[in-house]
Amino acid sequence: GTPNFADETLRAIRRILRKTTEHSRQLSRQSGLTVPQVLCLRFLAEAKPDEEVTVAMVSQSVQLAPATV
C-alpha cells in the first residue's frame, strides 16, 4: 500500500540520524574530539575572558548532563 505519514516520518528521522552519525564520526576522525567535547569547547571559547563559567552553565548551554560535562 501507500506509505502513510507515520512511515514517511520514521524514514525521515532515520535518514537524519544516519547523517548525524556519519557527521559525528567524520568530526571525531578529523579533530580527535567527540561532538559533546566540541560543543563544550565552543561554549568556553565564546565566554568572555573575565566571565566565571560553571559546569552547570556549560551543561545547560550544550544540553548535556553535568556529569557528562
VMD Tcl script that builds the backbone (N, CA, C; Angstrom):
set m [mol new atoms 207]
animate dup $m
set s [atomselect $m all]
$s set {name element resname resid chain x y z} {
  {N N GLY 1 A 0.808 -1.194 0.000}
  {CA C GLY 1 A 0.000 0.000 0.000}
  {C C GLY 1 A 0.849 1.255 0.000}
  {N N THR 2 A 0.184 2.349 0.082}
  {CA C THR 2 A 0.868 3.649 0.104}
  {C C THR 2 A 1.416 3.922 1.499}
  {N N PRO 3 A 2.643 4.449 1.547}
  {CA C PRO 3 A 3.180 4.766 2.869}
  {C C PRO 3 A 2.364 5.876 3.525}
  {N N ASN 4 A 2.125 5.724 4.796}
  {CA C ASN 4 A 1.371 6.766 5.494}
  {C C ASN 4 A 2.323 7.784 6.107}
  {N N PHE 5 A 1.756 8.800 6.691}
  {CA C PHE 5 A 2.549 9.890 7.254}
  {C C PHE 5 A 3.530 9.381 8.305}
  {N N ALA 6 A 3.089 8.462 9.153}
  {CA C ALA 6 A 3.954 7.934 10.210}
  {C C ALA 6 A 5.151 7.205 9.604}
  {N N ASP 7 A 4.925 6.405 8.574}
  {CA C ASP 7 A 6.024 5.685 7.915}
  {C C ASP 7 A 7.020 6.662 7.296}
  {N N GLU 8 A 6.505 7.664 6.615}
  {CA C GLU 8 A 7.376 8.663 5.983}
  {C C GLU 8 A 8.176 9.427 7.033}
  {N N THR 9 A 7.534 9.753 8.136}
  {CA C THR 9 A 8.208 10.472 9.216}
  {C C THR 9 A 9.318 9.630 9.819}
  {N N LEU 10 A 9.035 8.356 10.074}
  {CA C LEU 10 A 10.053 7.474 10.632}
  {C C LEU 10 A 11.235 7.319 9.685}
  {N N ARG 11 A 10.983 7.222 8.405}
  {CA C ARG 11 A 12.072 7.123 7.422}
  {C C ARG 11 A 12.900 8.410 7.403}
  {N N ALA 12 A 12.235 9.547 7.490}
  {CA C ALA 12 A 12.943 10.826 7.505}
  {C C ALA 12 A 13.811 10.946 8.763}
  {N N ILE 13 A 13.278 10.538 9.898}
  {CA C ILE 13 A 14.051 10.568 11.141}
  {C C ILE 13 A 15.257 9.643 11.024}
  {N N ARG 14 A 15.081 8.492 10.442}
  {CA C ARG 14 A 16.182 7.545 10.260}
  {C C ARG 14 A 17.285 8.149 9.388}
  {N N ARG 15 A 16.897 8.844 8.311}
  {CA C ARG 15 A 17.892 9.492 7.443}
  {C C ARG 15 A 18.667 10.561 8.211}
  {N N ILE 16 A 17.953 11.336 9.004}
  {CA C ILE 16 A 18.598 12.382 9.803}
  {C C ILE 16 A 19.585 11.761 10.787}
  {N N LEU 17 A 19.168 10.706 11.477}
  {CA C LEU 17 A 20.050 10.049 12.435}
  {C C LEU 17 A 21.288 9.468 11.758}
  {N N ARG 18 A 21.103 8.872 10.601}
  {CA C ARG 18 A 22.229 8.294 9.870}
  {C C ARG 18 A 23.230 9.382 9.471}
  {N N LYS 19 A 22.734 10.497 8.943}
  {CA C LYS 19 A 23.611 11.605 8.551}
  {C C LYS 19 A 24.319 12.208 9.770}
  {N N THR 20 A 23.604 12.317 10.877}
  {CA C THR 20 A 24.196 12.850 12.102}
  {C C THR 20 A 25.323 11.939 12.583}
  {N N THR 21 A 25.102 10.641 12.552}
  {CA C THR 21 A 26.126 9.689 12.954}
  {C C THR 21 A 27.340 9.782 12.041}
  {N N GLU 22 A 27.107 9.865 10.736}
  {CA C GLU 22 A 28.208 9.996 9.777}
  {C C GLU 22 A 29.009 11.262 10.050}
  {N N HIS 23 A 28.314 12.366 10.287}
  {CA C HIS 23 A 28.991 13.639 10.551}
  {C C HIS 23 A 29.802 13.555 11.850}
  {N N SER 24 A 29.238 12.933 12.882}
  {CA C SER 24 A 29.925 12.791 14.162}
  {C C SER 24 A 31.205 11.981 13.996}
  {N N ARG 25 A 31.136 10.898 13.238}
  {CA C ARG 25 A 32.326 10.075 13.008}
  {C C ARG 25 A 33.398 10.862 12.263}
  {N N GLN 26 A 32.976 11.612 11.254}
  {CA C GLN 26 A 33.918 12.418 10.469}
  {C C GLN 26 A 34.583 13.470 11.354}
  {N N LEU 27 A 33.797 14.152 12.168}
  {CA C LEU 27 A 34.323 15.164 13.076}
  {C C LEU 27 A 35.329 14.536 14.038}
  {N N SER 28 A 34.983 13.378 14.560}
  {CA C SER 28 A 35.863 12.699 15.507}
  {C C SER 28 A 37.179 12.290 14.849}
  {N N ARG 29 A 37.112 11.778 13.624}
  {CA C ARG 29 A 38.324 11.397 12.903}
  {C C ARG 29 A 39.206 12.608 12.642}
  {N N GLN 30 A 38.601 13.718 12.249}
  {CA C GLN 30 A 39.370 14.917 11.891}
  {C C GLN 30 A 39.947 15.628 13.109}
  {N N SER 31 A 39.191 15.693 14.181}
  {CA C SER 31 A 39.613 16.502 15.325}
  {C C SER 31 A 40.116 15.682 16.504}
  {N N GLY 32 A 39.741 14.417 16.556}
  {CA C GLY 32 A 40.078 13.611 17.720}
  {C C GLY 32 A 39.164 13.891 18.905}
  {N N LEU 33 A 38.083 14.644 18.657}
  {CA C LEU 33 A 37.135 15.006 19.710}
  {C C LEU 33 A 35.747 14.487 19.375}
  {N N THR 34 A 34.948 14.294 20.405}
  {CA C THR 34 A 33.553 13.927 20.196}
  {C C THR 34 A 32.730 15.199 20.001}
  {N N VAL 35 A 31.518 15.048 19.516}
  {CA C VAL 35 A 30.632 16.211 19.343}
  {C C VAL 35 A 30.396 16.909 20.687}
  {N N PRO 36 A 30.086 16.176 21.769}
  {CA C PRO 36 A 29.913 16.881 23.044}
  {C C PRO 36 A 31.158 17.659 23.472}
  {N N GLN 37 A 32.348 17.111 23.231}
  {CA C GLN 37 A 33.577 17.820 23.572}
  {C C GLN 37 A 33.711 19.104 22.760}
  {N N VAL 38 A 33.401 19.033 21.478}
  {CA C VAL 38 A 33.472 20.221 20.620}
  {C C VAL 38 A 32.472 21.273 21.098}
  {N N LEU 39 A 31.262 20.851 21.433}
  {CA C LEU 39 A 30.248 21.798 21.902}
  {C C LEU 39 A 30.694 22.491 23.182}
  {N N CYS 40 A 31.262 21.731 24.108}
  {CA C CYS 40 A 31.738 22.324 25.367}
  {C C CYS 40 A 32.874 23.305 25.110}
  {N N LEU 41 A 33.827 22.914 24.289}
  {CA C LEU 41 A 34.950 23.804 23.989}
  {C C LEU 41 A 34.488 25.070 23.281}
  {N N ARG 42 A 33.524 24.939 22.389}
  {CA C ARG 42 A 32.995 26.119 21.692}
  {C C ARG 42 A 32.343 27.076 22.687}
  {N N PHE 43 A 31.570 26.516 23.616}
  {CA C PHE 43 A 30.929 27.359 24.630}
  {C C PHE 43 A 31.983 28.103 25.433}
  {N N LEU 44 A 33.030 27.398 25.860}
  {CA C LEU 44 A 34.091 28.020 26.646}
  {C C LEU 44 A 34.837 29.081 25.849}
  {N N ALA 45 A 35.060 28.823 24.579}
  {CA C ALA 45 A 35.771 29.785 23.731}
  {C C ALA 45 A 34.971 31.070 23.552}
  {N N GLU 46 A 33.659 30.964 23.585}
  {CA C GLU 46 A 32.807 32.136 23.378}
  {C C GLU 46 A 32.560 32.925 24.664}
  {N N ALA 47 A 32.970 32.375 25.802}
  {CA C ALA 47 A 32.779 33.080 27.076}
  {C C ALA 47 A 33.729 34.275 27.130}
  {N N LYS 48 A 33.295 35.308 27.816}
  {CA C LYS 48 A 34.142 36.490 27.996}
  {C C LYS 48 A 35.334 36.107 28.878}
  {N N PRO 49 A 36.483 36.700 28.642}
  {CA C PRO 49 A 37.685 36.325 29.403}
  {C C PRO 49 A 37.527 36.428 30.919}
  {N N ASP 50 A 36.775 37.413 31.390}
  {CA C ASP 50 A 36.629 37.589 32.843}
  {C C ASP 50 A 35.361 36.940 33.395}
  {N N GLU 51 A 34.635 36.221 32.545}
  {CA C GLU 51 A 33.374 35.604 32.967}
  {C C GLU 51 A 33.635 34.280 33.669}
  {N N GLU 52 A 33.018 34.112 34.828}
  {CA C GLU 52 A 33.109 32.830 35.518}
  {C C GLU 52 A 32.153 31.860 34.839}
  {N N VAL 53 A 32.646 30.699 34.489}
  {CA C VAL 53 A 31.830 29.686 33.816}
  {C C VAL 53 A 31.767 28.463 34.711}
  {N N THR 54 A 30.549 28.000 34.967}
  {CA C THR 54 A 30.375 26.816 35.805}
  {C C THR 54 A 30.002 25.615 34.938}
  {N N VAL 55 A 30.163 24.443 35.513}
  {CA C VAL 55 A 29.751 23.223 34.819}
  {C C VAL 55 A 28.257 23.283 34.502}
  {N N ALA 56 A 27.477 23.810 35.429}
  {CA C ALA 56 A 26.033 23.923 35.212}
  {C C ALA 56 A 25.721 24.797 34.004}
  {N N MET 57 A 26.463 25.889 33.851}
  {CA C MET 57 A 26.244 26.782 32.701}
  {C C MET 57 A 26.569 26.057 31.397}
  {N N VAL 58 A 27.687 25.347 31.383}
  {CA C VAL 58 A 28.076 24.623 30.174}
  {C C VAL 58 A 27.054 23.542 29.868}
  {N N SER 59 A 26.680 22.763 30.867}
  {CA C SER 59 A 25.757 21.648 30.629}
  {C C SER 59 A 24.406 22.142 30.126}
  {N N GLN 60 A 23.935 23.248 30.668}
  {CA C GLN 60 A 22.657 23.801 30.205}
  {C C GLN 60 A 22.781 24.302 28.772}
  {N N SER 61 A 23.861 24.963 28.474}
  {CA C SER 61 A 24.054 25.534 27.143}
  {C C SER 61 A 24.142 24.472 26.055}
  {N N VAL 62 A 24.856 23.394 26.337}
  {CA C VAL 62 A 25.064 22.363 25.312}
  {C C VAL 62 A 24.112 21.183 25.467}
  {N N GLN 63 A 23.208 21.287 26.429}
  {CA C GLN 63 A 22.179 20.281 26.665}
  {C C GLN 63 A 22.771 18.906 26.943}
  {N N LEU 64 A 23.722 18.889 27.873}
  {CA C LEU 64 A 24.323 17.646 28.335}
  {C C LEU 64 A 24.190 17.601 29.849}
  {N N ALA 65 A 24.215 16.408 30.403}
  {CA C ALA 65 A 24.176 16.261 31.851}
  {C C ALA 65 A 25.461 16.819 32.447}
  {N N PRO 66 A 25.372 17.431 33.623}
  {CA C PRO 66 A 26.578 17.938 34.277}
  {C C PRO 66 A 27.666 16.861 34.413}
  {N N ALA 67 A 27.291 15.637 34.691}
  {CA C ALA 67 A 28.272 14.553 34.818}
  {C C ALA 67 A 29.013 14.320 33.505}
  {N N THR 68 A 28.332 14.498 32.385}
  {CA C THR 68 A 28.964 14.335 31.078}
  {C C THR 68 A 29.946 15.469 30.823}
  {N N VAL 69 A 29.522 16.681 31.191}
  {CA C VAL 69 A 30.388 17.852 31.014}
  {C C VAL 69 A 31.631 17.697 31.863}
}
mol reanalyze $m
mol bondsrecalc $m
mol representation Tube
mol addrep $m
